[in-house]
Amino acid sequence: MNKKRTIIVGGVAGGATAAARLSRLSAEREIIIFERGAHVSFANCGLPYYIGGVIEHEDSLLLANPHMFKSRYGIEVYVRHEVVAIHAEEKYVSVKNTDTGAVHQWGYDELVLSPGAAPLRPPMPGIDLPGVLTLRTVPDANAIRSFIAEHGVKRALVIGAGFIGLEVAENLHHAGIQVNVVEGGSHVLPPLDAHMAGYVADLLLAHGIGIETGRIATGIRHTASGALQAYNDEWQSTEADLIILAIGVRPETSLARAAGIEIGETGAILTDEYMRTSMPGIWAVGDAVQVVNRLTGKPMRLALAGVAQKQARVAADNIAGRSSRFKGVLGTSVLRLFGTTIAITGQNADALAHSADAEFEYVDGHHPQHVAYYPGATPIHSRLVYRRKDGLLLGYTAIGQHGVARRVDVVASLMGKGGTVYDLAEAELCYSPQEGAAKDAVNQLALAAVNNLDGLHPVAHFEDITDDSFLLDVRETAEVCQSPFKHAVNIPLSQLRNRFEELPQNREIFVFCQSGVRGHSATAFLNQRGFCARHLSGGYLTLKRYV
């Protein structure tokens, strides 16, 4: 019996998942993986923690090996074998053994491309100096560990303050190294809006990590002392013994381009929802593939293992004759940094404010992860973004020590189904004193949005305040003395019903408390009394970040 042969270019999350799925669906198929590196499947998300010593042994990062693929799934894996050319019309690939240099041709019935992405190394002076390194593979991590040990690294500079850059910064810090981070954008963690990123900056500074934003390095040089230094025409970084480039990745598309496969406007491989490329018989998955934002419908790139695995499953299903579709991405991401979790799904307020459709609103919250009376309650600083006309969920960011990822997962799940703030307000979530509240943190945030949409709770933000605005602080006097807010009139909520006549009837009143709950009550009361009151969402805990 003639078996069909499927060749997969590249392993790790995309290629390895496609191979394993296809073997389960099509046991008689011959499946071959060619991986140019030494490892067919490794945990690249764990690499920063290997550098910092949290993961002690390299073997812990290696998820599977060729023997396991062969014995469990009947899949042939060739590591250190690079596919150097695709001959699409004849349906074969040229494969180079990187140890010997020998090149052989392998025919296929179907071809799956999973070449991944490579760290950006822009063509600038000094980029190849010793000690200027990137992190993408296990050998990269070993090179960083070796350089630290051999050169007694005491100071490091991380260029790029995205998820990977900050994970690397934290782990270098844990290794006893003084770390400075440089970011070309206006704030750390660009996927967050500037306000929410402020919490992350505070966290880094509190742990001794130096931060510079708005700095784009155009070169790297040795100083007079022999240290490394990034620079541009108007700026120079602190001196460092080691520089880690974490400025993003570029999709590996050279093989696809050479074969005539269509490339999307983002510079990544273009596929349809079945993960088929423009070339018949060829699929593509993973970091090299252009994806579609489910909220905006716009193309983008998103290098996440979960996305690659979902795409791989879809490709394998369709190769095996099943009909599966990849529906796009929301960009759900999470980072654990110095004991604090930072997570996001969907779009942030800054991005929406600069988009063509700015018809959105947001609410801020600082609700604890479980009921306040149970010991250990800590706040989740959060921002929920939704569409004004119908409450469609557009984005959610949350930062806190406990329970953050669970809340973001809830919102992401609803968002993926076209959910609204009304759906989130009604979501039935787990409750016990140790785990949540009868109205969970995300329920309460959604209820604030619902009340706003229904006209019961007019929302305002710091950006709405002018020099002539009337600010009403309804916190208790002792709270105000401890943390006053300039130019606000203080009438505690406990006294408001007896003192509301002191307030101006002909002016808009911006109401706030410590975190939002009392401010909501005060706003509702004043509006029922004929005042024009709006609640400053998130209260003092949000406002203080702006002043």
C-alpha positions in Angstrom: 0.0 0.0 0.0 1.4 3.4 -1.0 1.5 5.7 2.0 1.0 9.4 1.7 3.9 11.4 3.0 3.6 14.7 4.9 6.7 16.7 5.5 6.8 19.3 8.3 9.5 22.0 8.3 10.4 22.9 11.9 9.3 21.5 15.2 8.6 23.2 18.6 5.0 24.3 19.2 3.7 24.4 15.6 5.5 21.7 13.8 5.5 19.2 16.6 1.8 19.7 17.4 0.9 19.3 13.7 2.8 16.1 13.5 1.3 14.6 16.6 -2.2 15.5 15.7 -1.9 14.2 12.2 -0.5 10.9 13.4 -3.6 10.4 15.5 -5.9 11.2 12.6 -4.1 9.3 9.9 -2.1 6.3 11.3 -1.1 5.0 7.9 0.5 8.3 6.8 4.2 8.8 6.7 5.1 11.9 8.7 8.6 13.4 8.7 9.8 16.5 10.7 12.9 18.3 9.6 14.3 20.6 12.3 17.5 22.6 11.6 18.2 23.0 15.3 19.4 20.3 17.8 16.0 20.0 19.5 12.7 19.2 17.9 10.5 20.3 20.8 11.6 22.6 23.6 10.0 25.1 26.0 11.2 28.4 24.6 8.9 30.2 27.1 11.0 28.7 29.9 14.3 30.0 28.6 14.5 33.2 30.7 14.0 31.1 33.8 16.8 28.8 32.8 19.1 31.8 32.6 18.0 32.9 36.1 18.4 29.5 37.6 14.7 29.0 38.4 14.9 26.1 35.9 18.1 24.4 36.9 18.7 21.9 34.2 18.6 22.2 30.4 16.9 18.8 30.2 13.8 20.2 31.9 13.3 22.4 28.8 13.4 19.5 26.3 9.8 18.3 25.9 10.3 15.6 23.4 13.1 13.9 21.4 13.2 12.0 18.1 13.0 8.6 19.8 9.8 9.6 21.6 8.2 10.9 18.4 9.1 7.6 16.7 8.0 5.2 19.4 4.8 7.0 20.4 3.6 8.4 17.1 5.5 6.7 14.3 6.9 10.1 13.3 10.4 10.3 11.8 12.4 13.3 13.1 15.6 14.6 11.6 17.3 17.2 13.8 20.1 19.3 12.3 18.5 19.0 8.9 17.5 22.2 7.2 15.0 22.4 4.3 16.8 24.7 2.0 14.4 24.8 -1.0 10.8 23.9 -1.9 10.0 22.6 -5.4 6.3 23.1 -5.2 5.4 22.0 -8.8 7.4 18.7 -8.5 6.4 18.4 -4.8 9.7 17.8 -3.2 12.1 19.6 -0.9 15.8 19.8 -0.7 17.2 19.0 2.7 20.7 19.8 4.0 22.3 17.8 6.8 23.9 20.6 8.7 26.5 18.3 10.2 27.8 16.9 6.9 26.7 19.4 4.4 25.0 16.7 2.2 21.8 17.7 0.4 19.1 15.2 -0.4 15.6 15.5 -2.1 12.5 14.3 -0.3 9.1 14.0 -2.1 5.9 14.9 -0.3 2.2 14.8 -0.7 1.6 17.6 1.8 4.0 20.1 3.2 3.6 22.0 6.5 5.8 25.1 7.1 6.6 25.9 10.7 9.9 27.8 10.5 9.1 30.1 13.4 10.6 33.5 13.9 14.1 34.8 14.7 15.1 37.6 17.1 15.5 41.0 15.5 19.2 42.0 15.1 19.0 45.3 13.3 22.0 46.2 11.0 23.6 48.8 13.3 27.2 49.4 14.4 28.4 47.1 17.2 25.6 44.6 16.8 28.1 41.7 16.6 30.3 42.7 19.5 31.0 40.0 22.0 28.4 40.1 24.8 25.5 41.4 22.6 23.2 38.4 22.6 19.6 37.4 21.9 17.4 34.7 23.4 15.2 32.4 21.3 16.7 28.8 21.6 18.3 26.6 24.1 21.8 27.3 22.6 21.0 31.0 23.0 20.3 30.5 26.7 23.4 28.5 27.2 25.5 31.1 25.4 24.1 33.8 27.8 24.7 31.6 30.9 28.3 30.9 29.7 29.0 34.5 29.0 27.8 35.5 32.5 30.0 32.9 34.1 33.1 33.4 32.0 33.1 37.2 32.2 31.8 37.7 35.7 28.9 39.9 34.5 27.8 42.4 37.1 25.8 44.8 34.9 23.3 44.0 32.1 21.3 46.1 29.7 18.1 44.7 28.2 17.0 46.5 25.0 13.3 46.0 24.7 10.7 46.1 27.5 8.2 43.6 26.1 7.2 40.4 27.7 10.5 38.6 26.9 12.6 41.5 27.7 11.1 41.9 31.2 11.3 38.2 31.9 15.0 38.3 31.0 15.5 41.4 33.2 13.8 39.8 36.2 15.9 36.6 35.8 19.2 38.5 35.4 18.2 40.4 38.6 17.7 37.1 40.4 21.2 36.0 39.2 22.6 39.0 41.2 23.1 41.3 38.2 22.3 45.0 38.1 19.8 45.4 35.3 18.7 48.4 33.2 16.0 48.2 30.6 15.7 50.5 27.6 12.5 50.7 25.6 11.9 52.6 22.3 8.2 53.2 23.0 6.7 55.6 25.5 6.3 53.0 28.3 7.2 49.5 29.3 5.1 46.6 28.0 3.7 48.2 24.9 0.7 45.9 24.6 -0.7 47.7 27.7 -1.9 51.2 27.7 0.3 53.8 29.3 -1.8 54.0 32.5 -1.7 50.3 33.2 1.9 50.0 32.2 2.6 52.5 35.1 2.0 49.7 37.6 4.6 47.6 35.9 7.2 50.4 35.8 6.6 50.9 39.6 7.2 47.2 40.2 10.4 47.2 38.2 11.8 50.3 40.0 10.8 48.9 43.4 13.1 45.9 42.7 16.0 48.0 41.5 15.5 47.6 37.7 16.5 50.8 35.9 14.1 52.0 33.1 14.6 54.4 30.2 11.7 54.8 27.7 11.6 56.7 24.4 15.1 55.6 23.6 15.9 53.9 20.4 19.4 52.5 20.1 21.1 53.1 16.7 24.4 51.6 17.7 26.4 49.7 20.3 30.0 50.4 21.2 32.8 49.8 23.7 33.4 52.6 26.2 36.9 53.7 27.4 36.6 51.2 30.2 35.8 48.4 27.9 32.2 48.1 28.8 29.3 47.9 26.3 27.0 50.8 25.7 24.0 51.4 23.5 23.6 54.9 22.0 22.0 57.2 19.4 22.9 60.7 18.3 21.3 62.3 21.4 21.6 59.6 24.1 23.8 56.9 25.5 22.9 54.1 27.9 24.5 53.1 31.2 27.6 50.9 30.8 27.0 47.2 30.8 29.0 43.9 30.7 26.2 42.2 28.8 23.5 43.4 26.4 20.4 41.4 25.6 18.4 42.4 22.5 14.7 41.8 23.1 13.2 44.1 20.5 11.0 41.6 18.9 11.1 38.8 16.3 10.9 38.6 12.5 9.0 35.8 10.8 11.3 33.3 9.0 9.9 33.6 5.5 12.9 33.2 3.3 12.0 29.6 2.3 8.4 30.5 1.6 9.4 33.6 -0.4 11.8 31.6 -2.5 9.1 29.1 -3.3 6.7 31.9 -4.5 4.4 31.6 -1.6 2.4 34.7 -1.0 3.5 36.9 1.9 1.0 39.1 3.8 1.2 42.8 4.4 2.7 42.3 7.8 5.7 40.4 6.3 4.5 37.0 7.5 3.2 34.1 5.4 -0.3 34.5 4.2 -2.8 31.7 4.9 -6.5 31.2 4.8 -8.6 30.1 7.7 -7.7 26.5 7.0 -4.0 27.4 7.3 -3.4 26.8 3.6 -0.9 29.0 1.8 -1.2 30.3 -1.7 0.6 27.2 -3.0 -1.5 24.1 -3.4 -0.5 21.3 -1.0 1.4 23.6 1.4 0.2 24.7 4.8 1.9 27.0 7.3 1.5 27.5 11.1 3.2 29.3 13.9 5.2 32.5 14.4 5.9 32.8 10.7 2.2 33.2 9.8 0.1 36.3 9.6 -3.0 36.2 11.7 -6.2 38.2 11.9 -7.3 40.2 15.0 -10.8 38.9 15.8 -11.9 42.3 17.1 -10.7 44.5 14.3 -10.5 42.1 11.4 -7.0 43.5 10.6 -3.9 41.4 9.9 -1.2 41.2 12.6 1.7 39.1 13.8 1.5 37.3 17.2 4.3 35.0 18.3 2.6 32.8 21.0 2.9 29.1 21.5 -0.9 28.7 22.1 -1.7 30.3 18.8 0.9 28.1 17.0 -0.6 24.9 18.5 -4.2 25.9 17.6 -3.1 26.6 14.0 -1.2 23.3 13.9 -4.3 21.4 14.9 -6.3 23.1 12.2 -3.7 22.3 9.5 -3.5 18.7 10.6 -7.3 18.3 10.6 -7.6 19.6 7.1 -4.7 17.5 5.7 -6.5 14.5 7.2 -9.8 15.4 5.5 -11.5 17.0 8.5 -12.8 20.6 8.1 -11.4 22.9 10.8 -10.9 26.7 10.8 -8.6 29.0 12.6 -10.7 32.0 13.7 -8.0 34.5 14.5 -6.6 35.9 17.7 -7.4 38.2 20.6 -3.8 38.6 21.9 -4.4 37.0 25.3 -1.0 37.2 27.1 0.3 36.9 30.6 3.5 37.7 32.5 4.6 36.9 36.1 7.0 39.5 37.3 8.4 39.7 40.9 5.4 38.0 42.3 2.9 40.1 40.4 0.9 38.9 37.4 0.2 41.2 34.4 -2.3 39.9 31.9 -4.2 41.3 28.9 -6.7 40.3 26.3 -8.1 42.2 23.4 -7.2 45.9 22.8 -6.1 48.6 25.2 -7.6 52.0 25.6 -4.7 53.9 24.0 -4.8 51.7 20.9 -8.5 52.2 20.5 -8.1 56.0 21.0 -5.8 56.1 17.9 -7.9 53.8 15.8 -10.5 54.9 13.2 -13.4 53.7 15.4 -12.9 55.3 18.8 -16.5 54.7 20.0 -15.4 53.0 23.2 -15.6 53.5 27.0 -13.7 51.9 29.8 -14.0 51.4 33.6 -11.2 50.9 36.1 -11.3 48.7 39.2 -9.2 47.7 42.2 -11.3 44.9 43.6 -9.6 42.2 45.7 -9.1 38.7 44.4 -11.4 37.4 47.2 -13.6 38.8 49.8 -11.8 41.5 51.9 -12.7 39.9 55.3 -10.7 36.8 54.5 -7.0 37.1 55.2 -4.7 37.7 52.3 -6.9 39.9 50.1 -4.9 41.9 47.6 -6.2 44.2 44.9 -6.5 43.4 41.2 -5.8 46.7 39.3 -7.9 46.4 36.2 -9.3 48.2 33.2 -12.2 46.9 31.1 -12.8 48.4 27.6 -16.1 48.0 25.8 -18.0 49.5 22.9 -20.3 52.4 23.8 -23.3 51.5 21.6 -23.8 47.9 22.8 -21.3 47.0 25.5 -19.3 44.6 23.3 -16.2 43.5 25.1 -13.1 45.0 23.5 -10.3 44.5 26.0 -9.3 43.8 29.5 -6.0 44.3 31.4 -5.4 43.1 35.0 -2.5 43.4 37.3 -2.2 41.9 40.8 -0.6 39.3 43.0 -3.3 36.7 42.9 -6.1 35.5 40.7 -5.3 37.7 37.7 -5.0 35.1 35.0 -8.3 33.5 35.9 -10.1 36.7 35.4 -8.4 37.5 32.1 -9.3 34.0 30.9 -12.9 34.5 31.8 -13.1 37.8 29.8 -11.1 36.3 26.9 -13.5 33.4 26.7 -16.5 35.7 26.5 -14.8 38.0 24.1 -14.1 35.2 21.8 -17.8 34.5 21.6 -18.8 38.1 21.0 -19.7 38.7 24.6 -20.8 42.0 26.1 -20.4 43.6 29.5 -24.0 42.4 30.2 -22.8 38.8 29.7 -19.8 39.4 31.9 -22.0 41.0 34.6 -24.2 37.9 34.6 -21.3 35.3 34.4 -21.6 32.7 37.1 -18.2 32.3 38.6 -16.7 30.4 41.5 -17.1 31.8 45.0 -15.7 30.9 48.3 -14.1 33.3 50.8 -10.7 32.0 49.7 -11.3 32.2 46.0 -13.6 35.1 45.1 -16.7 36.9 46.1 -20.4 36.6 45.5 -19.9 39.3 42.9 -16.5 38.5 41.5 -14.0 41.2 40.6 -14.9 41.0 36.9 -18.6 40.9 37.7 -18.3 44.1 39.6 -16.2 45.8 36.9 -18.8 44.7 34.3 -21.7 46.0 36.5 -20.1 49.4 36.6 -20.0 49.3 32.8 -23.6 48.2 32.6 -24.7 51.0 34.9 -22.9 53.5 32.8 -24.5 52.2 29.6 -27.9 52.2 31.2 -27.6 55.8 32.3 -27.4 54.9 36.0 -23.7 55.6 36.6 -22.2 58.3 34.3 -18.5 57.6 34.0 -15.6 60.1 33.9 -11.9 59.8 33.7 -8.9 62.0 34.7 -8.7 63.2 31.1 -12.1 64.8 31.5 -11.0 67.0 34.3 -10.3 70.6 33.5 -9.0 73.5 35.7 -12.6 74.6 36.3 -13.9 71.1 37.2 -15.6 70.6 40.6 -14.1 67.5 42.3 -16.0 65.9 45.2 -14.0 63.5 47.4 -16.4 61.2 49.4 -13.7 59.4 51.3 -13.6 59.7 55.1 -11.6 62.6 56.5 -8.9 60.4 57.9 -8.3 58.9 54.4 -8.1 62.3 52.8 -5.6 63.5 55.4 -3.4 60.5 54.7 -3.6 60.8 50.9 -5.2 64.1 49.7 -6.2 64.9 46.2 -5.5 68.5 45.2 -8.4 70.9 44.6 -11.1 68.4 45.7 -13.8 69.2 48.2 -14.3 66.6 50.8 -17.7 65.5 51.9 -17.6 61.9 53.2 -20.3 59.6 51.9 -21.4 59.1 55.4 -22.3 62.8 55.6 -23.4 63.4 52.1 -27.1 63.0 52.6 -27.1 65.7 55.2 -24.7 68.1 53.4 -25.5 67.7 49.7 -27.0 71.3 49.6 -23.4 72.6 50.0 -22.7 71.4 46.4 -23.2 73.6 43.4 -26.4 72.9 41.4 -25.2 74.6 38.2 -21.9 72.7 37.7 -20.9 69.2 36.7 -19.5 67.3 39.7 -16.8 64.7 39.4 -17.1 62.3 42.3 -14.5 59.9 43.6 -13.6 57.7 46.6 -10.7 55.4 47.3 -11.4 52.7 44.7 -14.8 53.3 43.2 -17.6 51.7 45.3 -18.5 54.7 47.5 -18.1 57.0 44.6 -20.7 55.1 42.6 -23.2 55.3 45.5 -22.5 59.1 45.9 -22.9 59.7 42.2 -26.3 57.8 42.1 -27.5 59.8 45.1 -26.6 63.2 43.7 -28.1 62.5 40.2 -31.4 61.5 41.9 -31.3 64.8 43.7 -31.0 66.7 40.5 -27.3 67.3 40.3 -25.1 66.6 37.2 -22.6 64.1 38.7 -20.2 61.8 37.1 -18.1 59.1 38.8 -14.3 59.2 38.3 -13.8 55.5 37.5 -11.4 53.7 39.8 -11.4 56.4 42.4 -8.3 57.8 44.0 -6.3 54.7 43.3 -6.6 55.4 39.6 -6.4 59.2 39.8 -3.2 59.2 41.8 -1.3 57.6 38.9 -1.9 60.7 36.8 -0.6 63.3 39.3 
